[in-house]
């Protein structure tokens, strides 16, 4: 639970009630405390708004990605369905080709068998034709012998001679016919042998074609099955994606509402913070007027010490230029070079080594003049403190929290009070804020800031902070 600023505000009973400054100081403490609290709330609100902005941007990217994914899924589902249809068509055609190859194989096997039977028949015909040729040759010999015997018989054998002549002619014709049959059979046997050889060569190719076509059919069938399975899974994923899209659609107004609420909250807290800063500035200006008008109080004593110390620092800077210890351009060279390996980050400038030599002897004795003084250090016009009190200028260690309290030299302070202190050109300003000290922790202090002028040119401001009442 955050403790309220009013609850943390404590007014010392021993405060000087006769001083208007003492009366207004508790109000300044309260406003400063409330301003610090509002500053923290504002930072949290701005951080929350930035996070919501990031979340909104991420949600928009997710939404876009979901839409693109849905579009891609629709296209993929369509492509898968088309591929499945193509695979089914290819499977049917490949199945037809397998049937054709099987028919070719059966035909080739039948042709080879018939060619073998034809070879066997032709061999039988050749054998029979050879016997016919042999018989014709024997008949021809008998006819010759019969003609010889008929000639011997004379007139009585003339009829027999005529028969013998006819038989001789028939034997010659039979021999010629057998020779023609033998030639034709030889041609048929050559064709049958060639056909048989071709079938013997083609049959393994037909068998391999059947095997290849069957494998292709099985592969396409497997692909088709896989495509069906893929289509089913894509349908399931599409349903899931639809649910995600619906959830994203329902979440979008909620995210937009968070964004509007975070933006409004951040704007209102920033406005409130600005108002409190204005009130703080009014309180600071009121304190300046009171300190200027009242006499003899503690604030007046602290102001006198601050003005005296600022004058000494200005004089030391001017003397440094006049004696050649530093030139004007170097003293006003506000380039900040980060010191590697430091936390919080430290910076070096061209004039840091000079302030290290001349400032400690001026500011260290100041804290001995009044026990309420906790800080006395020069700040350049940008809030950079090159050289702090010796007790706050310790070398950094490994603990950033320890360094934040004990190592304040060479630091750039970005808070409102530090920036105002360095940039101030009024005779003096008073600010009230919290400061973390070595042993006391966080305390509420008053801070006088006096301009440091070098030969009429504004360099920065001397800050003197002391515990408030």
PyMOL commands that set and color helices and strands:
alter all, ss='L'
color gray80, all
select helices_A, chain A and resi 5-8+20-293+298-322+328-331+352-358+360-368+390-392+400-406+416-423
alter helices_A, ss='H'
color red, helices_A
select strands_A, chain A and resi 337-338+347-348+373-380+384-385+411-412+429-437+441-454+457-467
alter strands_A, ss='S'
color yellow, strands_A
deselect
rebuild
show_as cartoon
